[in-house]
Amino acid sequence: MKQDQFLEKLLAADFPVPELVELSVGKFLDMHSYPYEIQALVLEGQVDITIGGIKTTFLPGDIFHLLPNQIHTINYGAKGVKYLESKKLFVAQNNLQPN
C-alpha cells in the first residue's frame, strides 16, 4: 500500500496522524500488549509479529494491525525497520445511565 492510501484509510477509521518509527537491527520485544489499537505501514526493512503462536512477516508496503491488549511478540529483522504508526486509544464502553 502507498502512504497516501494508508493515510486515507486511517482517516476513514478515525485514527490520528501517524508517527514515523525507526527501530534498530535485530531488536526483539518478548510477549507484551498495548492498551490501544495500532495500524502501521512498513516503509523499510522487516518486522515479524507473532500472535497466538502464528508468525507473520511484514515488508515494505504491508500494513500491520494490533488490537488493544492483544498479546504478541515483535522482531525487527536483520536490517531494522521503519514504519508509520498510528495509535487509537481504547475507551471502554460502560452501561451507566444518567440519573
N, CA, C and O atoms as a printed pandas DataFrame, in Angstrom:
     atom_number atom_name residue_name chain_id  residue_number  x_coord  y_coord  z_coord
0              1         N          MET        A               1    0.843   -1.174    0.000
1              2        CA          MET        A               1    0.000    0.000    0.000
2              3         C          MET        A               1    0.890    1.239    0.000
3              4         O          MET        A               1    1.951    1.249    0.623
4              5         N          LYS        A               2    0.466    2.248   -0.679
5              6        CA          LYS        A               2    1.183    3.526   -0.736
6              7         C          LYS        A               2    0.816    4.376    0.488
7              8         O          LYS        A               2   -0.238    4.187    1.097
8              9         N          GLN        A               3    1.712    5.320    0.837
9             10        CA          GLN        A               3    1.495    6.156    2.022
10            11         C          GLN        A               3    0.196    6.942    1.949
11            12         O          GLN        A               3   -0.524    7.031    2.944
12            13         N          ASP        A               4   -0.120    7.521    0.782
13            14        CA          ASP        A               4   -1.347    8.320    0.686
14            15         C          ASP        A               4   -2.593    7.453    0.885
15            16         O          ASP        A               4   -3.566    7.913    1.483
16            17         N          GLN        A               5   -2.582    6.218    0.401
17            18        CA          GLN        A               5   -3.700    5.303    0.616
18            19         C          GLN        A               5   -3.819    4.938    2.096
19            20         O          GLN        A               5   -4.921    4.845    2.637
20            21         N          PHE        A               6   -2.673    4.735    2.737
21            22        CA          PHE        A               6   -2.656    4.414    4.162
22            23         C          PHE        A               6   -3.246    5.568    4.972
23            24         O          PHE        A               6   -4.050    5.345    5.877
24            25         N          LEU        A               7   -2.853    6.788    4.652
25            26        CA          LEU        A               7   -3.370    7.961    5.373
26            27         C          LEU        A               7   -4.880    8.089    5.198
27            28         O          LEU        A               7   -5.587    8.430    6.146
28            29         N          GLU        A               8   -5.379    7.817    3.988
29            30        CA          GLU        A               8   -6.826    7.853    3.741
30            31         C          GLU        A               8   -7.543    6.790    4.572
31            32         O          GLU        A               8   -8.609    7.043    5.134
32            33         N          LYS        A               9   -6.947    5.597    4.645
33            34        CA          LYS        A               9   -7.521    4.502    5.427
34            35         C          LYS        A               9   -7.600    4.884    6.903
35            36         O          LYS        A               9   -8.613    4.636    7.557
36            37         N          LEU        A              10   -6.528    5.490    7.428
37            38        CA          LEU        A              10   -6.524    5.914    8.829
38            39         C          LEU        A              10   -7.605    6.945    9.096
39            40         O          LEU        A              10   -8.334    6.848   10.083
40            41         N          LEU        A              11   -7.707    7.936    8.215
41            42        CA          LEU        A              11   -8.705    8.990    8.364
42            43         C          LEU        A              11  -10.114    8.401    8.385
43            44         O          LEU        A              11  -10.940    8.794    9.209
44            45         N          ALA        A              12  -10.385    7.468    7.488
45            46        CA          ALA        A              12  -11.708    6.843    7.409
46            47         C          ALA        A              12  -12.040    6.052    8.672
47            48         O          ALA        A              12  -13.211    5.909    9.024
48            49         N          ALA        A              13  -11.023    5.542    9.352
49            50        CA          ALA        A              13  -11.221    4.742   10.569
50            51         C          ALA        A              13  -11.029    5.565   11.849
51            52         O          ALA        A              13  -10.945    4.997   12.938
52            53         N          ASP        A              14  -10.961    6.882   11.729
53            54        CA          ASP        A              14  -10.802    7.793   12.870
54            55         C          ASP        A              14   -9.522    7.571   13.662
55            56         O          ASP        A              14   -9.507    7.734   14.882
56            57         N          PHE        A              15   -8.442    7.198   12.966
57            58        CA          PHE        A              15   -7.125    7.090   13.597
58            59         C          PHE        A              15   -6.418    8.435   13.480
59            60         O          PHE        A              15   -6.634    9.160   12.509
60            61         N          PRO        A              16   -5.569    8.783   14.460
61            62        CA          PRO        A              16   -4.807   10.035   14.376
62            63         C          PRO        A              16   -3.693    9.958   13.332
63            64         O          PRO        A              16   -3.378    8.883   12.822
64            65         N          VAL        A              17   -3.113   11.095   13.029
65            66        CA          VAL        A              17   -1.993   11.175   12.089
66            67         C          VAL        A              17   -0.872   10.271   12.603
67            68         O          VAL        A              17   -0.543   10.313   13.789
68            69         N          PRO        A              18   -0.280    9.451   11.719
69            70        CA          PRO        A              18    0.753    8.523   12.183
70            71         C          PRO        A              18    2.087    9.204   12.452
71            72         O          PRO        A              18    2.365   10.294   11.952
72            73         N          GLU        A              19    2.904    8.528   13.259
73            74        CA          GLU        A              19    4.261    8.984   13.559
74            75         C          GLU        A              19    5.247    8.030   12.903
75            76         O          GLU        A              19    4.958    6.845   12.737
76            77         N          LEU        A              20    6.411    8.551   12.531
77            78        CA          LEU        A              20    7.471    7.726   11.964
78            79         C          LEU        A              20    8.209    7.020   13.092
79            80         O          LEU        A              20    8.633    7.652   14.059
80            81         N          VAL        A              21    8.359    5.699   12.962
81            82        CA          VAL        A              21    9.069    4.887   13.944
82            83         C          VAL        A              21   10.242    4.222   13.239
83            84         O          VAL        A              21   10.067    3.596   12.194
84            85         N          GLU        A              22   11.449    4.357   13.811
85            86        CA          GLU        A              22   12.644    3.706   13.282
86            87         C          GLU        A              22   13.270    2.880   14.395
87            88         O          GLU        A              22   13.590    3.404   15.461
88            89         N          LEU        A              23   13.444    1.576   14.142
89            90        CA          LEU        A              23   13.978    0.683   15.163
90            91         C          LEU        A              23   15.204   -0.052   14.648
91            92         O          LEU        A              23   15.307   -0.371   13.463
92            93         N          SER        A              24   16.121   -0.310   15.554
93            94        CA          SER        A              24   17.429   -0.846   15.194
94            95         C          SER        A              24   17.396   -2.314   14.786
95            96         O          SER        A              24   16.414   -3.025   15.000
96            97         N          VAL        A              25   18.483   -2.728   14.205
97            98        CA          VAL        A              25   18.675   -4.082   13.703
98            99         C          VAL        A              25   18.495   -5.113   14.808
99           100         O          VAL        A              25   19.034   -4.968   15.905
100          101         N          GLY        A              26   17.727   -6.158   14.501
101          102        CA          GLY        A              26   17.624   -7.307   15.378
102          103         C          GLY        A              26   16.939   -7.098   16.715
103          104         O          GLY        A              26   17.030   -7.969   17.580
104          105         N          LYS        A              27   16.257   -5.978   16.923
105          106        CA          LYS        A              27   15.581   -5.736   18.203
106          107         C          LYS        A              27   14.415   -6.709   18.352
107          108         O          LYS        A              27   13.687   -6.973   17.395
108          109         N          PHE        A              28   14.248   -7.237   19.561
109          110        CA          PHE        A              28   13.179   -8.189   19.843
110          111         C          PHE        A              28   12.435   -7.752   21.094
111          112         O          PHE        A              28   13.050   -7.410   22.104
112          113         N          LEU        A              29   11.108   -7.765   21.023
113          114        CA          LEU        A              29   10.277   -7.491   22.195
114          115         C          LEU        A              29    9.496   -8.757   22.516
115          116         O          LEU        A              29    8.710   -9.235   21.698
116          117         N          ASP        A              30    9.717   -9.299   23.713
117          118        CA          ASP        A              30    9.029  -10.515   24.139
118          119         C          ASP        A              30    7.535  -10.220   24.328
119          120         O          ASP        A              30    7.091   -9.094   24.103
120          121         N          MET        A              31    6.776  -11.213   24.734
121          122        CA          MET        A              31    5.320  -11.076   24.860
122          123         C          MET        A              31    4.935   -9.818   25.617
123          124         O          MET        A              31    5.412   -9.555   26.721
124          125         N          HIS        A              32    4.053   -9.047   24.984
125          126        CA          HIS        A              32    3.556   -7.814   25.574
126          127         C          HIS        A              32    2.268   -7.429   24.851
127          128         O          HIS        A              32    1.868   -8.083   23.887
128          129         N          SER        A              33    1.624   -6.364   25.321
129          130        CA          SER        A              33    0.436   -5.815   24.663
130          131         C          SER        A              33    0.396   -4.317   24.938
131          132         O          SER        A              33    1.145   -3.801   25.767
132          133         N          TYR        A              34   -0.483   -3.639   24.234
133          134        CA          TYR        A              34   -0.665   -2.196   24.404
134          135         C          TYR        A              34   -2.143   -1.916   24.691
135          136         O          TYR        A              34   -3.007   -2.658   24.223
136          137         N          PRO        A              35   -2.445   -0.866   25.448
137          138        CA          PRO        A              35   -3.843   -0.564   25.754
138          139         C          PRO        A              35   -4.530    0.242   24.641
139          140         O          PRO        A              35   -5.569    0.861   24.869
140          141         N          TYR        A              36   -3.948    0.229   23.452
141          142        CA          TYR        A              36   -4.503    0.961   22.316
142          143         C          TYR        A              36   -4.387    0.111   21.058
143          144         O          TYR        A              36   -3.637   -0.864   21.010
144          145         N          GLU        A              37   -5.145    0.504   20.046
145          146        CA          GLU        A              37   -5.124   -0.168   18.748
146          147         C          GLU        A              37   -4.041    0.478   17.885
147          148         O          GLU        A              37   -3.845    1.693   17.927
148          149         N          ILE        A              38   -3.345   -0.342   17.108
149          150        CA          ILE        A              38   -2.263    0.159   16.257
150          151         C          ILE        A              38   -2.511   -0.250   14.814
151          152         O          ILE        A              38   -2.883   -1.387   14.527
152          153         N          GLN        A              39   -2.296    0.704   13.909
153          154        CA          GLN        A              39   -2.198    0.400   12.489
154          155         C          GLN        A              39   -0.888    1.023   12.027
155          156         O          GLN        A              39   -0.593    2.178   12.331
156          157         N          ALA        A              40   -0.102    0.233   11.281
157          158        CA          ALA        A              40    1.203    0.721   10.849
158          159         C          ALA        A              40    1.500    0.257    9.430
159          160         O          ALA        A              40    1.148   -0.855    9.037
160          161         N          LEU        A              41    2.153    1.129    8.672
161          162        CA          LEU        A              41    2.581    0.845    7.309
162          163         C          LEU        A              41    4.099    0.735    7.297
163          164         O          LEU        A              41    4.796    1.693    7.630
164          165         N          VAL        A              42    4.618   -0.436    6.911
165          166        CA          VAL        A              42    6.061   -0.645    6.845
166          167         C          VAL        A              42    6.615    0.107    5.637
167          168         O          VAL        A              42    6.135   -0.058    4.516
168          169         N          LEU        A              43    7.640    0.944    5.885
169          170        CA          LEU        A              43    8.281    1.727    4.827
170          171         C          LEU        A              43    9.580    1.088    4.355
171          172         O          LEU        A              43    9.853    1.033    3.156
172          173         N          GLU        A              44   10.380    0.604    5.303
173          174        CA          GLU        A              44   11.678   -0.017    5.003
174          175         C          GLU        A              44   11.922   -1.154    5.985
175          176         O          GLU        A              44   11.432   -1.125    7.114
176          177         N          GLY        A              45   12.689   -2.163    5.546
177          178        CA          GLY        A              45   13.072   -3.254    6.427
178          179         C          GLY        A              45   11.986   -4.293    6.580
179          180         O          GLY        A              45   11.176   -4.517    5.680
180          181         N          GLN        A              46   11.989   -4.926    7.746
181          182        CA          GLN        A              46   11.090   -6.050    8.002
182          183         C          GLN        A              46   10.728   -6.082    9.473
183          184         O          GLN        A              46   11.543   -5.744   10.331
184          185         N          VAL        A              47    9.497   -6.492    9.759
185          186        CA          VAL        A              47    9.058   -6.723   11.128
186          187         C          VAL        A              47    8.281   -8.042   11.147
187          188         O          VAL        A              47    7.408   -8.281   10.313
188          189         N          ASP        A              48    8.621   -8.888   12.122
189          190        CA          ASP        A              48    7.922  -10.160   12.313
190          191         C          ASP        A              48    7.108  -10.046   13.590
191          192         O          ASP        A              48    7.644   -9.721   14.650
192          193         N          ILE        A              49    5.813  -10.313   13.487
193          194        CA          ILE        A              49    4.920  -10.246   14.648
194          195         C          ILE        A              49    4.309  -11.624   14.853
195          196         O          ILE        A              49    3.785  -12.232   13.920
196          197         N          THR        A              50    4.384  -12.108   16.092
197          198        CA          THR        A              50    3.815  -13.408   16.424
198          199         C          THR        A              50    2.645  -13.206   17.376
199          200         O          THR        A              50    2.778  -12.608   18.443
200          201         N          ILE        A              51    1.486  -13.726   16.953
201          202        CA          ILE        A              51    0.257  -13.643   17.746
202          203         C          ILE        A              51   -0.309  -15.057   17.834
203          204         O          ILE        A              51   -0.547  -15.699   16.812
204          205         N          GLY        A              52   -0.521  -15.537   19.050
205          206        CA          GLY        A              52   -1.086  -16.871   19.236
206          207         C          GLY        A              52   -0.269  -17.970   18.579
207          208         O          GLY        A              52   -0.823  -18.946   18.076
208          209         N          GLY        A              53    1.059  -17.811   18.584
209          210        CA          GLY        A              53    1.939  -18.814   18.008
210          211         C          GLY        A              53    2.091  -18.737   16.493
211          212         O          GLY        A              53    2.829  -19.531   15.910
212          213         N          ILE        A              54    1.407  -17.796   15.848
213          214        CA          ILE        A              54    1.492  -17.642   14.396
214          215         C          ILE        A              54    2.323  -16.414   14.065
215          216         O          ILE        A              54    1.962  -15.290   14.413
216          217         N          LYS        A              55    3.457  -16.650   13.376
217          218        CA          LYS        A              55    4.366  -15.563   12.992
218          219         C          LYS        A              55    4.007  -15.053   11.594
219          220         O          LYS        A              55    3.830  -15.830   10.656
220          221         N          THR        A              56    3.905  -13.722   11.480
221          222        CA          THR        A              56    3.646  -13.078   10.195
222          223         C          THR        A              56    4.750  -12.075    9.938
223          224         O          THR        A              56    5.109  -11.295   10.820
224          225         N          THR        A              57    5.290  -12.096    8.722
225          226        CA          THR        A              57    6.338  -11.163    8.319
226          227         C          THR        A              57    5.724  -10.029    7.510
227          228         O          THR        A              57    4.934  -10.259    6.595
228          229         N          PHE        A              58    6.102   -8.795    7.862
229          230        CA          PHE        A              58    5.616   -7.608    7.169
230          231         C          PHE        A              58    6.805   -6.910    6.517
231          232         O          PHE        A              58    7.822   -6.652    7.160
232          233         N          LEU        A              59    6.659   -6.611    5.230
233          234        CA          LEU        A              59    7.698   -5.978    4.418
234          235         C          LEU        A              59    7.199   -4.627    3.917
235          236         O          LEU        A              59    6.027   -4.306    4.112
236          237         N          PRO        A              60    8.056   -3.820    3.272
237          238        CA          PRO        A              60    7.612   -2.515    2.776
238          239         C          PRO        A              60    6.315   -2.605    1.956
239          240         O          PRO        A              60    6.178   -3.428    1.051
240          241         N          GLY        A              61    5.379   -1.728    2.310
241          242        CA          GLY        A              61    4.074   -1.695    1.669
242          243         C          GLY        A              61    3.007   -2.475    2.417
243          244         O          GLY        A              61    1.819   -2.338    2.125
244          245         N          ASP        A              62    3.423   -3.300    3.388
245          246        CA          ASP        A              62    2.467   -4.076    4.183
246          247         C          ASP        A              62    1.983   -3.251    5.372
247          248         O          ASP        A              62    2.691   -2.381    5.880
248          249         N          ILE        A              63    0.768   -3.544    5.797
249          250        CA          ILE        A              63    0.184   -2.912    6.987
250          251         C          ILE        A              63    0.029   -3.972    8.063
251          252         O          ILE        A              63   -0.450   -5.075    7.802
252          253         N          PHE        A              64    0.443   -3.620    9.291
253          254        CA          PHE        A              64    0.105   -4.500   10.407
254          255         C          PHE        A              64   -0.864   -3.786   11.326
255          256         O          PHE        A              64   -0.839   -2.563   11.469
256          257         N          HIS        A              65   -1.725   -4.593   11.950
257          258        CA          HIS        A              65   -2.820   -4.084   12.776
258          259         C          HIS        A              65   -2.835   -4.879   14.074
259          260         O          HIS        A              65   -2.943   -6.105   14.057
260          261         N          LEU        A              66   -2.727   -4.192   15.180
261          262        CA          LEU        A              66   -2.790   -4.825   16.502
262          263         C          LEU        A              66   -3.989   -4.264   17.256
263          264         O          LEU        A              66   -4.203   -3.052   17.294
264          265         N          LEU        A              67   -4.756   -5.148   17.848
265          266        CA          LEU        A              67   -5.909   -4.746   18.638
266          267         C          LEU        A              67   -5.471   -4.378   20.057
267          268         O          LEU        A              67   -4.399   -4.796   20.495
268          269         N          PRO        A              68   -6.284   -3.602   20.780
269          270        CA          PRO        A              68   -5.941   -3.284   22.165
270          271         C          PRO        A              68   -5.789   -4.557   22.992
271          272         O          PRO        A              68   -6.594   -5.482   22.885
272          273         N          ASN        A              69   -4.750   -4.587   23.814
273          274        CA          ASN        A              69   -4.486   -5.691   24.736
274          275         C          ASN        A              69   -4.206   -7.025   24.049
275          276         O          ASN        A              69   -4.303   -8.076   24.682
276          277         N          GLN        A              70   -3.859   -6.996   22.765
277          278        CA          GLN        A              70   -3.534   -8.225   22.034
278          279         C          GLN        A              70   -2.084   -8.622   22.338
279          280         O          GLN        A              70   -1.152   -7.881   22.029
280          281         N          ILE        A              71   -1.909   -9.792   22.944
281          282        CA          ILE        A              71   -0.583  -10.283   23.327
282          283         C          ILE        A              71    0.172  -10.686   22.055
283          284         O          ILE        A              71   -0.362  -11.393   21.200
284          285         N          HIS        A              72    1.424  -10.225   21.947
285          286        CA          HIS        A              72    2.232  -10.510   20.763
286          287         C          HIS        A              72    3.715  -10.342   21.071
287          288         O          HIS        A              72    4.089   -9.774   22.098
288          289         N          THR        A              73    4.559  -10.847   20.159
289          290        CA          THR        A              73    5.992  -10.565   20.200
290          291         C          THR        A              73    6.344   -9.879   18.888
291          292         O          THR        A              73    5.646  -10.026   17.885
292          293         N          ILE        A              74    7.451   -9.118   18.914
293          294        CA          ILE        A              74    7.902   -8.406   17.714
294          295         C          ILE        A              74    9.408   -8.592   17.557
295          296         O          ILE        A              74   10.170   -8.480   18.517
296          297         N          ASN        A              75    9.816   -8.881   16.318
297          298        CA          ASN        A              75   11.233   -8.964   15.962
298          299         C          ASN        A              75   11.439   -8.037   14.767
299          300         O          ASN        A              75   10.718   -8.124   13.772
300          301         N          TYR        A              76   12.434   -7.143   14.872
301          302        CA          TYR        A              76   12.617   -6.097   13.870
302          303         C          TYR        A              76   13.583   -6.429   12.747
303          304         O          TYR        A              76   13.946   -5.527   11.992
304          305         N          GLY        A              77   14.014   -7.661   12.595
305          306        CA          GLY        A              77   14.736   -8.099   11.415
306          307         C          GLY        A              77   16.191   -7.679   11.327
307          308         O          GLY        A              77   16.687   -6.898   12.139
308          309         N          ALA        A              78   16.863   -8.222   10.314
309          310        CA          ALA        A              78   18.308   -8.068   10.127
310          311         C          ALA        A              78   18.723   -6.665    9.692
311          312         O          ALA        A              78   19.885   -6.291    9.847
312          313         N          LYS        A              79   17.795   -5.892    9.154
313          314        CA          LYS        A              79   18.124   -4.535    8.701
314          315         C          LYS        A              79   17.395   -3.469    9.510
315          316         O          LYS        A              79   17.450   -2.287    9.170
316          317         N          GLY        A              80   16.721   -3.875   10.567
317          318        CA          GLY        A              80   15.901   -2.922   11.308
318          319         C          GLY        A              80   14.620   -2.666   10.539
319          320         O          GLY        A              80   14.313   -3.375    9.580
320          321         N          VAL        A              81   13.873   -1.656   10.954
321          322        CA          VAL        A              81   12.614   -1.353   10.290
322          323         C          VAL        A              81   12.262    0.119   10.472
323          324         O          VAL        A              81   12.627    0.753   11.462
324          325         N          LYS        A              82   11.543    0.638    9.487
325          326        CA          LYS        A              82   10.992    1.994    9.557
326          327         C          LYS        A              82    9.528    1.880    9.142
327          328         O          LYS        A              82    9.211    1.316    8.095
328          329         N          TYR        A              83    8.627    2.432    9.990
329          330        CA          TYR        A              83    7.208    2.379    9.642
330          331         C          TYR        A              83    6.468    3.595   10.168
331          332         O          TYR        A              83    6.923    4.273   11.089
332          333         N          LEU        A              84    5.303    3.858    9.557
333          334        CA          LEU        A              84    4.383    4.886   10.029
334          335         C          LEU        A              84    3.384    4.199   10.939
335          336         O          LEU        A              84    2.761    3.212   10.549
336          337         N          GLU        A              85    3.227    4.721   12.165
337          338        CA          GLU        A              85    2.373    4.078   13.162
338          339         C          GLU        A              85    1.345    5.061   13.701
339          340         O          GLU        A              85    1.673    6.185   14.082
340          341         N          SER        A              86    0.088    4.611   13.726
341          342        CA          SER        A              86   -0.986    5.387   14.324
342          343         C          SER        A              86   -1.603    4.572   15.448
343          344         O          SER        A              86   -1.862    3.378   15.296
344          345         N          LYS        A              87   -1.837    5.233   16.582
345          346        CA          LYS        A              87   -2.392    4.575   17.767
346          347         C          LYS        A              87   -3.733    5.205   18.107
347          348         O          LYS        A              87   -3.849    6.426   18.216
348          349         N          LYS        A              88   -4.737    4.363   18.272
349          350        CA          LYS        A              88   -6.056    4.841   18.685
350          351         C          LYS        A              88   -6.338    4.285   20.067
351          352         O          LYS        A              88   -6.363    3.071   20.265
352          353         N          LEU        A              89   -6.549    5.177   21.021
353          354        CA          LEU        A              89   -6.825    4.746   22.393
354          355         C          LEU        A              89   -8.121    3.965   22.467
355          356         O          LEU        A              89   -9.104    4.277   21.796
356          357         N          PHE        A              90   -8.093    2.942   23.303
357          358        CA          PHE        A              90   -9.259    2.110   23.535
358          359         C          PHE        A              90  -10.001    2.682   24.730
359          360         O          PHE        A              90   -9.444    2.780   25.823
360          361         N          VAL        A              91  -11.248    3.056   24.527
361          362        CA          VAL        A              91  -12.068    3.585   25.612
362          363         C          VAL        A              91  -13.179    2.582   25.872
363          364         O          VAL        A              91  -14.026    2.343   25.011
364          365         N          ALA        A              92  -13.169    2.005   27.048
365          366        CA          ALA        A              92  -14.188    1.010   27.400
366          367         C          ALA        A              92  -15.554    1.669   27.480
367          368         O          ALA        A              92  -15.714    2.744   28.058
368          369         N          GLN        A              93  -16.511    1.015   26.900
369          370        CA          GLN        A              93  -17.895    1.481   26.981
370          371         C          GLN        A              93  -18.477    0.974   28.295
371          372         O          GLN        A              93  -18.218   -0.157   28.705
372          373         N          ASN        A              94  -19.252    1.806   28.940
373          374        CA          ASN        A              94  -19.927    1.309   30.147
374          375         C          ASN        A              94  -21.428    1.428   29.958
375          376         O          ASN        A              94  -21.905    2.122   29.061
376          377         N          ASN        A              95  -22.134    0.766   30.784
377          378        CA          ASN        A              95  -23.585    0.745   30.668
378          379         C          ASN        A              95  -24.254    1.650   31.693
379          380         O          ASN        A              95  -25.422    1.455   32.029
380          381         N          LEU        A              96  -23.528    2.628   32.184
381          382        CA          LEU        A              96  -24.114    3.542   33.169
382          383         C          LEU        A              96  -25.127    4.458   32.495
383          384         O          LEU        A              96  -24.874    4.985   31.412
384          385         N          GLN        A              97  -26.227    4.636   33.114
385          386        CA          GLN        A              97  -27.281    5.507   32.596
386          387         C          GLN        A              97  -27.296    6.793   33.420
387          388         O          GLN        A              97  -27.119    6.756   34.637
388          389         N          PRO        A              98  -27.508    7.933   32.751
389          390        CA          PRO        A              98  -27.587    9.182   33.525
390          391         C          PRO        A              98  -28.784    9.153   34.468
391          392         O          PRO        A              98  -29.812    8.546   34.171
392          393         N          ASN        A              99  -28.631    9.819   35.611
393          394        CA          ASN        A              99  -29.734    9.885   36.602
394          395         C          ASN        A              99  -30.756   10.913   36.204
395          396         O          ASN        A              99  -31.745   11.105   36.911
